[in-house]
Amino acid sequence: MSLFDSVKKLNLGDLKDKAADLAAKHEDKIEQGIDKAADFIDTRTGHKHSDKLDSGADKLKQATEKLGDQARHDEPGQKPEK
């Protein structure tokens, strides 16, 4: 079985649901990891791309928050927190 056959068999909806659940449960840890990675890369590049790294990190954190909100909204009896 080739790699492409394996990918075709994946149920991407299930993977998205799992990612959303993890984002909802561990949003703070994910955001800390994003900040840590951005700071590491910024240091290694001599702070030449700080503005781009900050912008990218902010977009990743917004995407994580959105994914977590969707998961909380999909749970019965739960409302997204703002």
N, C-alpha and C positions, 0 to 999 in steps of 0.2 A: 504494500500500500504506500503510495507516494505521500509526500507532505500535503499536496493540494487535496488529495482525497480525504486526508484527516481533517483538514480545515473545513471542507465542505460538510462533513458530518457534525461539526460543532453546532450547537444550538446557541447562536449569539444572543438571543433574547434572555436565556438563562444566565449567560455571563454578564450581561448588562444588569440584570436584577441583583446578582451577587455583588457586583461592583457598587451598585447603588446602596445596598444594605451595609456594606463595609464603610462607604462614605458617610452614611448616616450615623453609624455607631462610633466611628473613629475620626471624625472630621478634624478635631483639634490636633491629633497626632499626625494626620496627613499634612495639615498646614505647617506644622513644625518641621516636618521632613522637607517640604518644598522650600521653606525659608533656609534650612540648613544647606540644602543642595545649591540654592542660588548663591548663598554666601561663600560656599566652597569654590564654586566656579568663578565667582567675582574675584576672589583672592588669587586664584590660579591664573587668571587672565590679567592680573595687574590693575584691576578696577577700570579697564578700558571700556567695558560694556555694561556698566552698572545700571544705566537707565533702561537698557533693553532687558536685562535680567530681572529688574524690579517689575517691569511691565509684564513680562512673561509669567513671573511668579504670581502676580496679582490675578492674571487671567486663569491660571491653573487653580488658584484658591476659589475663584468665583465659580468655575466649572465644578469643583468638588462640592461647594455649597449647594449649587443647583441640583446636582445628582443626589445629594443627601436629602434635600427638600422633597424631591420627587419620591424617594423611598419612604420618607415619613408620611407623605400625603397618600401613598398607596396602601399604607397599613390601615386596617379597619379601626375606626375610633380614634385615629391620630390626626392631628392638624400640624402643618408645618410651623416651626417656630421661627419668628423673625425678631 
